[in-house]
Amino acid sequence: MKASVGDEKQPRPDSPFSESKFEEEEWKLALRIAATTPFQRSAFLTNFLLYITDRKLSNREDEITEHQIGVHALGRPASYHPGEDNIVRNYARMLRKRLE
């Protein structure tokens, strides 16, 4: 059974972006945004934002793909197929709206 947008899990404690590892202002800004009420209510949006910020600041932008976001930020299995499950696109839309 596919999980839908409302079926969020809590952030994984082993998340590679659970602690600040950058001194850049962009990382600090992302952490401040993630601490706001709209993001605290959504572990997936927080994970999404921090995943893409982490990859951008680590010069690993090639890892910002729909599949990688699904697996590493949204907890999908490695066998995740974006064509069969549009969770990343749905959360990308919500992330853009919340950031506006």
Secondary structure, DSSP 8 states (H G I E B T S, - for coil): ----TT------TT-TTSS----SHHHHHHHHHHTSHHHHT-HHHHHHHHHHHHHHHTT-GGG-SHHHHHHHTT---TT--TTT--HHHHHHHHHHHHH-
